[in-house]
Amino acid sequence: MDFATLKAAWPWTGIVGCPGRFVLNDARFVLTPADLLGPDVPVSEHHSPSARDVVLVARFADGGLISYRRPDGGCLHTLNTPEGLARKLAQLAIASV
């Protein structure tokens, strides 16, 4: 998986004030990270004092996916360039994965 392929496959919207970060904010899509990335991309699970939900992180060529798993099992997904990913992981106090 790579950034360009994932960005082209789904209706991502830029996050205002967060260069290099995009959100998949469409209620029609109830997806897990594996649904977006396929079963072969590893996803790590993290707990951050800065996030109310479990944070799921996947790195891939030229970027990464940060997903927030809601208590009901649904996810909010963000697609990130390398710079956007590094910045957000630092804000979440998640060591480089």
Contacts in CASP RR format, 6 or more apart in sequence:
PFRMAT RR
TARGET T0000
AUTHOR 0000-0000-0000
METHOD contacts of the structure
MODEL  1
MDFATLKAAWPWTGIVGCPGRFVLNDARFVLTPADLLGPDVPVSEHHSPS
ARDVVLVARFADGGLISYRRPDGGCLHTLNTPEGLARKLAQLAIASV
1 37 0 8 1.000
1 38 0 8 1.000
1 41 0 8 1.000
1 60 0 8 1.000
1 61 0 8 1.000
2 60 0 8 1.000
2 61 0 8 1.000
2 62 0 8 1.000
2 63 0 8 1.000
3 60 0 8 1.000
3 61 0 8 1.000
3 62 0 8 1.000
3 63 0 8 1.000
3 64 0 8 1.000
3 79 0 8 1.000
3 81 0 8 1.000
4 62 0 8 1.000
6 36 0 8 1.000
6 37 0 8 1.000
6 60 0 8 1.000
6 65 0 8 1.000
6 79 0 8 1.000
7 22 0 8 1.000
7 79 0 8 1.000
9 36 0 8 1.000
10 24 0 8 1.000
10 29 0 8 1.000
10 36 0 8 1.000
11 24 0 8 1.000
11 26 0 8 1.000
12 22 0 8 1.000
12 23 0 8 1.000
12 24 0 8 1.000
12 79 0 8 1.000
13 22 0 8 1.000
13 23 0 8 1.000
13 24 0 8 1.000
13 25 0 8 1.000
14 20 0 8 1.000
14 21 0 8 1.000
14 22 0 8 1.000
14 23 0 8 1.000
15 21 0 8 1.000
15 22 0 8 1.000
15 23 0 8 1.000
15 78 0 8 1.000
18 84 0 8 1.000
18 87 0 8 1.000
18 88 0 8 1.000
19 83 0 8 1.000
19 84 0 8 1.000
20 80 0 8 1.000
20 81 0 8 1.000
20 83 0 8 1.000
20 84 0 8 1.000
21 78 0 8 1.000
21 79 0 8 1.000
21 80 0 8 1.000
21 81 0 8 1.000
21 84 0 8 1.000
21 88 0 8 1.000
22 78 0 8 1.000
22 79 0 8 1.000
22 80 0 8 1.000
23 76 0 8 1.000
23 77 0 8 1.000
23 78 0 8 1.000
23 79 0 8 1.000
24 31 0 8 1.000
24 36 0 8 1.000
24 76 0 8 1.000
24 77 0 8 1.000
24 78 0 8 1.000
24 79 0 8 1.000
25 76 0 8 1.000
30 74 0 8 1.000
31 75 0 8 1.000
31 77 0 8 1.000
32 67 0 8 1.000
32 74 0 8 1.000
32 75 0 8 1.000
33 41 0 8 1.000
33 43 0 8 1.000
33 56 0 8 1.000
33 58 0 8 1.000
33 65 0 8 1.000
33 67 0 8 1.000
33 75 0 8 1.000
33 77 0 8 1.000
34 41 0 8 1.000
34 43 0 8 1.000
36 65 0 8 1.000
36 77 0 8 1.000
37 43 0 8 1.000
37 58 0 8 1.000
37 60 0 8 1.000
37 65 0 8 1.000
41 58 0 8 1.000
41 60 0 8 1.000
42 58 0 8 1.000
43 56 0 8 1.000
43 57 0 8 1.000
43 58 0 8 1.000
43 65 0 8 1.000
43 67 0 8 1.000
44 56 0 8 1.000
44 57 0 8 1.000
44 58 0 8 1.000
44 97 0 8 1.000
45 54 0 8 1.000
45 55 0 8 1.000
45 56 0 8 1.000
46 54 0 8 1.000
46 55 0 8 1.000
46 56 0 8 1.000
46 57 0 8 1.000
46 92 0 8 1.000
46 94 0 8 1.000
46 97 0 8 1.000
47 54 0 8 1.000
47 55 0 8 1.000
48 55 0 8 1.000
48 92 0 8 1.000
48 93 0 8 1.000
48 94 0 8 1.000
49 93 0 8 1.000
50 91 0 8 1.000
50 92 0 8 1.000
50 93 0 8 1.000
51 68 0 8 1.000
51 92 0 8 1.000
53 68 0 8 1.000
53 69 0 8 1.000
53 70 0 8 1.000
53 71 0 8 1.000
53 76 0 8 1.000
54 68 0 8 1.000
54 69 0 8 1.000
55 66 0 8 1.000
55 67 0 8 1.000
55 68 0 8 1.000
55 69 0 8 1.000
55 92 0 8 1.000
55 94 0 8 1.000
56 65 0 8 1.000
56 66 0 8 1.000
56 67 0 8 1.000
56 68 0 8 1.000
56 69 0 8 1.000
56 75 0 8 1.000
57 64 0 8 1.000
57 65 0 8 1.000
57 66 0 8 1.000
57 67 0 8 1.000
57 89 0 8 1.000
57 94 0 8 1.000
57 97 0 8 1.000
58 64 0 8 1.000
58 65 0 8 1.000
58 67 0 8 1.000
59 85 0 8 1.000
59 97 0 8 1.000
62 81 0 8 1.000
62 82 0 8 1.000
63 79 0 8 1.000
63 80 0 8 1.000
63 81 0 8 1.000
63 82 0 8 1.000
63 85 0 8 1.000
64 79 0 8 1.000
64 80 0 8 1.000
64 82 0 8 1.000
64 85 0 8 1.000
65 77 0 8 1.000
65 78 0 8 1.000
65 79 0 8 1.000
65 80 0 8 1.000
66 77 0 8 1.000
66 78 0 8 1.000
66 80 0 8 1.000
66 85 0 8 1.000
66 88 0 8 1.000
66 89 0 8 1.000
66 92 0 8 1.000
67 75 0 8 1.000
67 76 0 8 1.000
67 77 0 8 1.000
67 78 0 8 1.000
68 75 0 8 1.000
68 76 0 8 1.000
68 78 0 8 1.000
69 75 0 8 1.000
70 76 0 8 1.000
78 88 0 8 1.000
80 88 0 8 1.000
86 96 0 8 1.000
89 95 0 8 1.000
89 96 0 8 1.000
89 97 0 8 1.000
END
